[in-house]
Amino acid sequence: MNINELIATLKKKLQSQIAIEKIEIQDKSFLHKFHPGNQKDKFHLKILIESKELKKMTKIESNKKIYKILDNELKNFIHSIQILIS
């Protein structure tokens, strides 16, 4: 899966299961290119979400919800993920 397909998939999955006002997903893989353990076909992503629904939860609860929704992508296509909720 290429990065554009992955971003589109993540947005669709998150928006279908969480009330989201705004979402932005950034590919930050270039920052980790030479790190040990970096894998060519796995991406480093930064997800910025504006969501009243998620803001009502604790940070742990909201991250667990996101991780559960993106379980398959995390196992197969994502090396690391940074989540910022506002």
Secondary structure, 3 states (H helix, E strand, C coil): CCHHHHHHHHHHHHHHHCCCCEEEEEECHHHHCCCCCCCCCCEEEEEEEECHHHHCCCHHHHHHHHHHHCHHHHHHCEEEEEEEEC
